[in-house]
Amino acid sequence: IISTSILSFEGTVKTVAAEFERIGGGVEKTLVVDVCSTKVHPKKAMLSLLPAGSDILCTHPMFGPESGKHGWGGLPFVFERIRLTDAPRCEEFLRWWSEQGCRMVDMTCEQHDKFAAGSQFVTHLTGRVLGRLNLRETPINTKGFESLLQLVDNTSKDSFDLFYALFQSNPNSADQLHAVEDALAEVSKQLRSNAPGQ
């Protein structure tokens, strides 16, 4: 299992590939699994750098220390079987996650990144933007405002490197950023153009 930051993933795969080359035989008995938050980037890196005999499984447990701290039941575990010579070994690995209560989602890496840009990246972007406002508890909090405070708290616990990597390694995220910028401009324009006295 390669569990490293998205930004250092390719370098780590190069190290793993070099180690496979040093070891020599037996590589065909290896299942390599990634757990990155984006999927197309690690898929391409592993296909281009790992020996042809190694099996590849791309995964994304869609939870972390905060969202999974009370258990993994019902939380999504996304995966795509990329290259398999030993299918039973791969299925055994996936079965373990299913037995932990994860909701198993068989999806292409391309589909994952499209969905993730519109959900995970937008969530992190919203949390980061609201974090810049230094929002604080008030004596008259609404449930909606408390949800926003929780969003800021959850996203601020993740590193900026993760946020940047969600943007940089997923081309769909740039489209989402533009869409958010356009939406904010449109809403601002609508508010100002319909203001009383104007």
Helices and strands as residue ranges (DSSP letters): H 9-23, G 27-29, E 31-34, H 40-49, E 55-61, E 76-83, H 87-99, E 103-106, H 109-116, I 117-121, H 122-131, H 143-156, H 160-168, H 171-193
